[in-house]
Amino acid sequence: MLSPPEPAQPWPGPAAGHDLDLVVIGDCNPDVLVLGDDVTPVFGQREKLVDRISLEIGGSAAITAVAAARLGLKVALIAAVGNDPAGTFMLDQLTREGVDVRTVLVRDGAPTGMTVALSRGGDRAILTALGAIASLAPGDVPHDTLARARHVHVSSYFLLADSLGPGLAAILSAARAAGATTSLDTNWDPAGRWRDERLSAAIAQAGLLLPNEAEALALSGAASLDAAVSALIGSGPALAVKLGERGALCAAGPVLYRVSLPPVTPVDTTGAGDCFNAGLIAGLLRGLPLPRAAALGCAVGALSTGALGGTAGAPGLPAATEVAEHAAIRTVRPDRSGIEKRPRVP
């Protein structure tokens, strides 16, 4: 294992004295998970048997919140659910996991969002009805909660683009002014719009951008990963691109780092990227430089795939730290063929 030097521009430490480690803003909904080797529906009123169907904690923000709480962080969630059994399920499950849900709004006029995820090992298809998810507005984000946070993370921007999007840059700016560090994971854009002025303004106020590889390409409009990384770094924030079983690529300044772990055999990859986010944020809050925090994120993401659903396999800090110790961290540089590894010996 190679140990790199500190990043050229170290991650700025959060302000001390805040009583919440993490505030997560975004989506909160149950996941109906359908698991099997063949989960493709057949129309014509034909019934197909699958291995398993279960109801799990869902929503990228909610999964990140739970995974962070498992790592020992004090976490609050800001989201919206309906006044219905699905909303009650989410509030009960999150409370059981130690997530503060007092800032989750309960809407009388909208159903709780729901997702059906058809999962076959390392791949899945996702169907989502937004419901109350898309009702979360800037006025629903309490400034006193932001002021209590060491870190503020936003998930699933594109599900909230029309409601929260117009005020998100101001929310992140207020969090930073109160002393918090900030991060943004846009997730996939079902509408295919990808970039507008509101998102560009939010990215500029996010200290860290957390796309996966496909999202990085779409957000940047680039044709290759190295070009996408260069473009996104130019937008201002530090960057960690999730590469699935290949680990992560991160940059805080001019030096790029490739972080990888020994491969695992996944049961279900639902929520692995959200768990990565939780691990990386936990590492940063513990004072780790970005590449080592990304190694902790990779460990949390990898371990989360060992069970069905986004949170069942999310580990505690000791297990994640042990796996992260086996991470390979290397400096890399772009060349004509893409991102090329180049070890740097300390």
Secondary structure, 3 states (H helix, E strand, C coil): CCCCCCCCCCCCCCCCCCCEEEEEECCCEEEEEEECCCCCCCCCCCCCCCCEEEEEEECHHHHHHHHHHHCCCCEEEEEEEECCHHHHHHHHHHHHCCCECCCEEEECCCCCCEEEEEEECCEEEEEEECHHHHHCCHHHCCHHHHHCEEEEEEECHHHCCCCCHHHHHHHHHHHHHCCCEEEEECCCCCCCCCCCHHHHHHHHHCCEECCEHHHHHHHHCCCCHHHHHHHHHCCCCEEEEECHHHCEEEECCCCEEEEECCCCCCCCCCCHHHHHHHHHHHHHHCCCCHHHHHHHHHHHHHHHCCCCCCCCCCCCHHHHHHHHCCCEEEEEEEECCEEEECCCCC
